[in-house]
Amino acid sequence: MNLNDCHNYNDFRKLAKKKLPSPIFHYIDGGSDDEVTLNRNTDSFNDCDLVPNVLADVSNIDMSTTVLGQKIDFPLFPSATAMHRLYHYEGERASAKAVEKMGTIFGTSTMGTVSIEEIAEVNQGPKLFQLYIHKDRGLTDNLIERCRKAGFHSMCLTVDTVVAGNRERDKRTGFTTPPKLTLGSLLSFALHPGWTINNLIHEKFKLANIVHMTQKGTSIDKSVIDYINEQFDPAMNWKDAEYCVKQWNGPFALKGVMSVEDAKKAIDIGCTAVIISNHGGRQLDGSRAPFDQLAEIVDAVGDKIEVILDGGVRRGSHVLKALCLGAKACSFGKGYLFALAAGGQKGVEVILEKMKSEICRDMKLMGCKNLSELNSTKLIYRK
Ligand SMILES: Cc1cc2nc3c(=O)[nH]c(=O)nc-3n(C[C@H](O)[C@H](O)[C@H](O)COP(=O)(O)O)c2cc1C
């Protein structure tokens, strides 16, 4: 199996599974507790159907939109995710280049493995930085200042990770960062020599954005769960979020908002956008799916703040459904991470190209020339 055999999410997932040692595959693939929310995130799109109009002259389609102040070619972008060099040795360098080429926003995480400054060198397009508030508040100011200097356009603060979700797959596989060779994992690394050799011959794994500020960031050498629980600040509150919005003083999103009440508070503290997200089902299992919450949040605040749908998106039709309910755009995580693992920069280009062409084809089949023609009259829930 190779990239030519990858036509959709499931194909990329299958190829990534072949290429990655199992602790790393399961770190991407897994959710928390019983993974009910992880599964519901995608299943929720299947409770309703698109209703097309025909004979609408769809010879010219405009899929472009503006998100967080930046014009993008189509209404989907990769969510900020941690540690790309675990999935492919080129890490964020590969994903950042692919995303620029495809004309959408590149988001990078506080827990990235290529620095803010290097991302800015390899990607001249729209860039978003995803902030985690550490107990050491000096880190926050430092990261915000570095992003400003490097020319990032927008920032998001992830608010659903005050403690780590209970990711039992990681406990079973003994996942640590960087991955440790243990008796249990040895076989898995031996069976994936491509990944293992690349990991050995290329630069040492590090959390590049925080390596200069904390020794703990250089090489966690423990589970991500332990790192989050030790370093992230569970005391984080609305005042801290407001402080970040003011410090950044530019387009700012709260990522991980799930209630109308919190979306309204996001407006009060000056946010530009809310990203409706449950961290891809990796945090609170049993929480509602973003798509299930979308209509209620858009109805309440959609005229005052951009609403972005994150989680469970696997198909272009999922993006169309979210836009029918009023989302400005969608973001997706696992989809492009499996593609990165499967084929580096090329892999991410291919998945984005496929999602873009699915969105375009589905718009034509829906009889919609531009995104504003996607609205709630074009979506019906099953009884
Ligand atoms: C391997 C992995 C690492 C992630 N790292 C982060 C992170 O560092 N910061 C963050 O805000 N969200 C992180 N997320 C969550 C994603 O940003 C996004 O919310 C989620 O993947 C969306 O769900 P989807 O994977 O179903 O598309 C991560 C997700 C995955 C799968």
Ligand as a Chemical Component Dictionary entry (heavy atoms), coordinates in Angstrom:
data_LIG
# 
_chem_comp.id                   LIG 
_chem_comp.type                 NON-POLYMER 
_chem_comp.pdbx_formal_charge   0 
_chem_comp.three_letter_code    LIG 
# 
loop_
_chem_comp_atom.comp_id 
_chem_comp_atom.atom_id 
_chem_comp_atom.alt_atom_id 
_chem_comp_atom.type_symbol 
_chem_comp_atom.charge 
_chem_comp_atom.model_Cartn_x 
_chem_comp_atom.model_Cartn_y 
_chem_comp_atom.model_Cartn_z 
_chem_comp_atom.pdbx_ordinal 
LIG C1  C1  C 0 -2.137  13.413 18.073 1  
LIG C2  C2  C 0 -2.937  14.631 18.445 2  
LIG C3  C3  C 0 -2.309  15.682 19.098 3  
LIG C4  C4  C 0 -3.040  16.808 19.442 4  
LIG N1  N1  N 0 -2.387  17.866 20.028 5  
LIG C5  C5  C 0 -3.091  18.991 20.327 6  
LIG C6  C6  C 0 -2.422  20.124 20.852 7  
LIG O1  O1  O 0 -1.210  20.137 21.067 8  
LIG N2  N2  N 0 -3.179  21.224 21.125 9  
LIG C7  C7  C 0 -4.538  21.261 20.900 10 
LIG O2  O2  O 0 -5.172  22.281 21.161 11 
LIG N3  N3  N 0 -5.173  20.203 20.382 12 
LIG C8  C8  C 0 -4.488  19.089 20.075 13 
LIG N4  N4  N 0 -5.139  18.019 19.521 14 
LIG C9  C9  C 0 -6.588  18.132 19.192 15 
LIG C10 C10 C 0 -6.767  18.684 17.781 16 
LIG O3  O3  O 0 -6.325  20.011 17.705 17 
LIG C11 C11 C 0 -8.224  18.648 17.335 18 
LIG O4  O4  O 0 -9.008  19.327 18.269 19 
LIG C12 C12 C 0 -8.763  17.245 17.148 20 
LIG O5  O5  O 0 -7.797  16.394 16.581 21 
LIG C13 C13 C 0 -9.985  17.307 16.242 22 
LIG O6  O6  O 0 -10.582 16.058 16.098 23 
LIG P1  P1  P 0 -10.307 15.077 14.843 24 
LIG O7  O7  O 0 -8.988  14.451 15.121 25 
LIG O8  O8  O 0 -11.451 14.142 14.911 26 
LIG O9  O9  O 0 -10.293 15.915 13.604 27 
LIG C14 C14 C 0 -4.434  16.876 19.157 28 
LIG C15 C15 C 0 -5.050  15.819 18.494 29 
LIG C16 C16 C 0 -4.318  14.710 18.128 30 
LIG C17 C17 C 0 -5.018  13.595 17.386 31 
# 
loop_
_chem_comp_bond.comp_id 
_chem_comp_bond.atom_id_1 
_chem_comp_bond.atom_id_2 
_chem_comp_bond.value_order 
_chem_comp_bond.pdbx_ordinal 
LIG C1  C2  SING 1  
LIG C2  C3  SING 2  
LIG C2  C16 DOUB 3  
LIG C3  C4  DOUB 4  
LIG C4  N1  SING 5  
LIG C4  C14 SING 6  
LIG N1  C5  DOUB 7  
LIG C5  C6  SING 8  
LIG C5  C8  SING 9  
LIG C6  O1  DOUB 10 
LIG C6  N2  SING 11 
LIG N2  C7  SING 12 
LIG C7  O2  DOUB 13 
LIG C7  N3  SING 14 
LIG N3  C8  DOUB 15 
LIG C8  N4  SING 16 
LIG N4  C9  SING 17 
LIG N4  C14 SING 18 
LIG C9  C10 SING 19 
LIG C10 O3  SING 20 
LIG C10 C11 SING 21 
LIG C11 O4  SING 22 
LIG C11 C12 SING 23 
LIG C12 O5  SING 24 
LIG C12 C13 SING 25 
LIG C13 O6  SING 26 
LIG O6  P1  SING 27 
LIG P1  O7  DOUB 28 
LIG P1  O8  SING 29 
LIG P1  O9  SING 30 
LIG C14 C15 DOUB 31 
LIG C15 C16 SING 32 
LIG C16 C17 SING 33 
# 
